[in-house]
Amino acid sequence: MRPLNLLALLLFLAGATWALTRSPGTVRSMQATYYRAISPFLTVGSEMEVKARAFLDEVDHSAKLQAEVDAMREDFGRLKLIESRFRTVEAENASLRRALDFKQRNPFDVVAARITRRQPTTWWQTMEIDRGDKSGIATAYTVVTDGGLVGKIDRLGEDRSTVILLTDEACQVSAKVEGSPEVGIVQGQREQFGTTPLLRLRFLSPNARLREGMRVFSTGKGGVFPPDVLLGEIVRVEPGPLSSEALVRPSVDFQNLSTVFVLTPQKDPSVEEESAPAEAHSPRKDGSR
Amino acid sequence: MIRYLFSILIMVLLAVIAQQFLPALTALSGCRILPVALVFLCAAVTLPPPAMLLVAFVCGFLTDLENWMGPHGGDRAVYEVPVETLRFGYSIILYGIMGMLMQGIRPLFRRGNWQFSALLGGIAVFLYLTTEYLLINFIRGGFSFGQGTLMKITFSSALTTLFAPLVFWILFALAERFNYTIRLDTSRRRPGE
């Protein structure tokens, strides 16, 4: 090997080693710089995608009508979410009356966001939304629709962010089954190319008495997702000698998502005071909580 | 040579931008065209090893910046078996290996047979995606390689290869513009290169 080639190879390996040993925080800041640099192109690209989608919709509807429908859909979703939250609060109040050791759940607000890009990477189940740091969103915030959990914020930009979907293998949610003492971890499966991806609920007890149709909710444990967010319903139970597993159909139709909601801490100062010690929505720079 | 290398680095940046406009084709198992890999593979066969390694580093670095996913986070007492993510920087190594593979047929390319390079480019993309997927399997455990994955990799490689002649045409034009000789059979190396 020529000396120059050898030197180049050594420098290449040194550079690769340098990159491989970067901490998640450093990578996050490099990513932020990168996405800030290509942000204008991303905006144009996503605008083109949204326009193309809107153009197809206009075959049946006028642009004005479509805008009205979009706005109403957004409002409808938000109101359904608020109603769902209201019902949970009502149930909590009833529970408070019965038990004195009640602990109030962490309150949250919602930020509506539009999906601008779907599946921007080869292997990860992700999507991009048109809200970011400027809208008060931070890494690891929960993303929902009126149907249930969508995922969480993974990469954050000023006015856009990437959501890792519930259907991705890396998105784990501590979950409980309605009407059962069973708790486990819900996560996506690696090879999901169809239109109806299934989730896997793992670490259930070997004698789990579960049946098809039972609903699965988040427990709120683990500090990533808030409690009582609907994840899906059981379609099949796979008993095992050490632990059982169940396949769960997500409650959200990921193929037809257009608007999502990001849960953010409530802005009311009196509430903020109460929620300050809680860390459920206080992300760290490395993406963990 | 410096000006040609510089123009390739600009092409890589343009490919990064073009990538933002190319959606995944859900009808074809979610496959996608990989313009950065394509530009690199075509350029790798036209460059000497040190310059190829520089471009490999830049391409791998930008690819990881684009795709790297952060750790899941959360309480380890609840999420006892966290899903591992690929380390930032692994693409640099993969690009380096792909580049070396392309360098293997550089003598053939320099004799004017760019078609072999285009074909090998497709094979290199296939190997790159397969290796990437196998790495994911390795670090996360539970090996699975279904038909869907195979189709995704195959379609991505085939679609990417289709654009190789266009990239080679641009590279030849750039080489001529900057007086860089990449084919021995067409002209002799000019002084001052």
Contacts between the chains, C-beta under 8 A, distances in Angstrom:
chain1	res1	chain2	res2	distance
A	4	B	50	5.9
A	5	B	48	8.0
A	5	B	49	4.7
A	5	B	50	6.3
A	7	B	50	7.6
A	8	B	49	6.1
A	8	B	50	3.4
A	8	B	53	5.0
A	8	B	54	7.6
A	9	B	49	7.6
A	9	B	53	6.6
A	11	B	53	7.5
A	12	B	53	4.1
A	12	B	54	7.8
A	12	B	56	7.0
A	12	B	57	6.0
A	12	B	92	7.9
A	12	B	96	6.0
A	15	B	57	5.2
A	15	B	92	6.9
A	16	B	57	7.2
A	16	B	60	7.6
A	16	B	89	5.9
A	16	B	92	4.4
A	16	B	93	5.4
A	16	B	96	7.1
A	17	B	89	8.0
A	18	B	89	7.8
A	19	B	60	7.7
A	19	B	61	6.3
A	19	B	64	7.2
A	19	B	88	6.1
A	19	B	89	3.1
A	19	B	92	5.6
A	20	B	87	5.5
A	20	B	88	7.0
A	20	B	89	3.8
A	20	B	90	7.1
A	20	B	92	7.9
A	21	B	89	7.8
A	22	B	88	5.6
A	22	B	89	7.0
A	24	B	70	5.9
A	24	B	71	5.9
A	27	B	68	5.9
A	27	B	70	7.9
A	27	B	88	4.6
A	28	B	70	6.5
A	30	B	65	6.1
A	31	B	65	5.5
A	31	B	68	6.6
A	34	B	62	7.5
A	34	B	65	4.3
A	34	B	66	7.4
A	38	B	16	6.9
A	38	B	17	6.6
A	38	B	20	6.6
A	41	B	17	4.8
A	41	B	20	5.2
A	41	B	21	7.9
A	42	B	20	5.4
A	45	B	20	4.2
A	45	B	21	4.6
A	48	B	21	6.7
A	49	B	23	6.7
A	117	B	23	7.4
A	118	B	23	7.0
A	118	B	24	7.3
A	119	B	23	7.4
A	119	B	24	4.3
A	119	B	26	7.7
A	119	B	30	6.3
A	120	B	20	8.0
A	120	B	24	7.9
A	121	B	66	7.3
A	121	B	67	4.8
A	122	B	32	6.5
A	122	B	34	7.8
A	122	B	67	7.3
A	122	B	129	7.0
A	122	B	132	7.5
A	122	B	156	7.4
A	123	B	67	7.9
A	123	B	132	7.0
A	123	B	133	6.9
A	123	B	136	6.3
A	124	B	67	7.2
A	124	B	69	5.7
A	126	B	69	7.8
A	139	B	70	7.0
A	140	B	73	5.7
A	154	B	69	5.8
A	154	B	70	5.7
A	155	B	69	7.7
A	155	B	70	7.1
A	164	B	69	6.6
A	169	B	83	5.7
A	169	B	140	6.8
A	170	B	69	6.4
A	170	B	72	6.0
A	170	B	83	4.4
A	170	B	85	6.3
A	171	B	72	7.4
A	172	B	72	5.9
A	172	B	74	7.4
A	172	B	79	5.4
A	172	B	82	7.4
A	172	B	83	6.4
A	174	B	78	5.0
A	174	B	79	7.2
A	185	B	78	8.0
A	185	B	79	6.9
A	185	B	81	7.7
A	187	B	83	7.0
A	190	B	136	7.6
A	190	B	137	7.8
A	190	B	140	7.5
A	190	B	142	7.5
A	190	B	144	5.6
A	191	B	144	5.7
A	191	B	146	4.7
A	191	B	148	5.4
A	191	B	149	5.6
A	193	B	29	5.4
A	193	B	30	6.0
A	193	B	148	3.8
A	193	B	149	7.9
A	193	B	151	7.9
A	193	B	152	7.0
A	221	B	75	7.1
A	221	B	78	4.9
A	222	B	74	4.3
A	222	B	75	4.6
A	222	B	77	8.0
A	222	B	78	3.5
A	222	B	79	5.5
A	223	B	73	7.7
A	223	B	74	5.4
A	223	B	75	5.0
A	223	B	78	7.8
A	224	B	72	7.4
A	224	B	73	6.1
A	224	B	74	4.2
A	224	B	79	7.8
A	283	B	73	7.9
A	284	B	73	7.5
A	286	B	70	6.8
A	286	B	71	6.5
A	286	B	73	7.4
A	287	B	70	3.5
A	287	B	71	5.7
A	287	B	72	7.9
A	287	B	73	5.4
A	288	B	71	6.0
A	288	B	72	7.4
A	288	B	73	2.8
A	288	B	74	6.6
A	289	B	73	5.3
A	289	B	74	6.4
